[in-house]
Amino acid sequence: YLEAGGNGFYGSLNYERQLTAKPGLGVRLGAGFFFHSVKHRDINVSKDLIFKIPFGIQYLFTIKKFKSFIDAGIGFTYDTGYGPTWPVGGAVSFKKHEREITAFVPSIGFRHHSKNNWMWRISFTPVINPNIHEKYAFTPWGGIAIGKRF
């Protein structure tokens, strides 16, 4: 499924596998990304593409017979620290970026499975990041996802 926000921060492509025959316990793994503008004295000096690896476990609690669920989980997002950079007036290069974020991401949300095997979800996914200044350790966040079930 594709997710905007959520564990991948700004966007991610994810694979999820239910570990039980009926919806219940599941695991997920994804690839996320976001662009980060690097500034020096309020002037953009480069644009960096940051790669993320979101993963986690979740449990689907069935809401009566509506193919709808409360989706609760815990996740972790690892920042690879590497990616392409586009310096202003320079050539594209691949480098380790100065900005790295590794975060714990719990989630709670609503999920619906349609008759033709599509899934959509909306969730609250606060980002808890012990690697940056204490003032920013907890960031309220959310996500919306849509994908095909098979």
N, C-alpha and C positions, 0 to 999 in steps of 0.2 A: 504494500500500500504506500501511497504518497502521504506525507504529513507536513503541514505547515505549522511551524512552532514546535512544541513538544520536545522530546528528547534530543532531536537533532538541532535544536535552537531555532534556526530560521527555515530550514527545509531538510527533508530526508526521504530516502527511499528505503523501505523496511521489508523484511521477511519475518513472518510470525508463524509459529507452529504450536498448535494445541497439543498438550501431552496426554490428554484423556480423550476418550471417544466422544463424550458430550463436551460442550464448552465448559471450561473450568480453568485448570492451570495451563499456562502457556509461556513460551519464551520468544524473544524478539532480538533481531540483529539488523543493523542498518548502516547506511552511509549518509552522512549529513554534510552540509556545507554552509558557508556564509562569506560574504565579502566584507573586508575590513579596510577602510581608508586610513592610510598613515599620513599624519599631518606634521608639518614642522612650521611653527609660527603662523598657524592658521592657513597654510597653503598645502594642498594635497601633493605629496611627493610620490605616492604609489598606491595602488589598489592590490590587496592581497586576497587570495581565495584560500580560506581556512577549511580543512577537512576535519570532520568529526566521525566518530564511530559510536553510535548509541546502541546500547544493549540493555536487556532487563528481563524481568519476569512479571507476569500479571495473572490475575484470577478474574474470571467472568462470573458474576453472580446473576443468575437468570431472574428476569422480571416477568413473572407469570408467562402466559403463552404467546407473547407478542414478538418473539425473536429479538428481544431487546435485553440489554445487560447493563449492570453497573460494572465498570471496568476499573479495577484497582491494581496498582502495581508499584514496583520499585525499579528504578533504572539507574544507569551510570552512563555518562558520556565522556569518552576519551578523546582528547584533542591530539591529533598526530603531530602538530607543530610544524608540519611541512606543507608546502603548496606553491603554486606559481605566483609570481608577483609582477605587476605591470608598473614599472617606474615611469613617471612623467618624463617624456623625451628620451626614454631608454629602451633597451631590449627586454623582452620577457625572460625571466629566469625562474628557477626552482630553488627555493631556499627554506631554511628553518626560520619561522617567524618569531618575533619577540613576544607576541601575545599568545599565551596558551591558557586554555580553560579546561579543567577537568572537574566534572560536577556529578553530584548525586541528585537524581531527579525522581522523587515520588510522584505518583499520579492517581487521580480519581476522575472518572468521567462516565459518560453515557455512550453506549454502542448499540447499533442496530444492524441486523443481518436481513437483507432483502430476500425475496423468493428466488431471484435469479442469481444468487451467490455474490452479491455485492455487499460491502460493509462500509459504514461510515461511523465516525466517532468524534466526539468533542470532549475535551478534558482539561482539567486544571493540573498543570505540571510545574510547580515551583522549582526553581533551580537553587540548589544549596551548594555553594562553592567555597571550600575552605582555603583555596589557593590565592585569593585576592584580599584586599583590604577588608577588614571586619565590617565596615559600613555597608559593603555590597555582598555579604555572605549569603543573604536570602533574597531572591528576586522572584516576585510573583510572575508566573508565566502560564501560557495555555497552548493548546494545540488542537488542530482539526485535521482529520484524516479521512481518506477514501481509498478503497481498494477492492480487488477481486479475491474472493475466497475459492479455494479449490481443494 
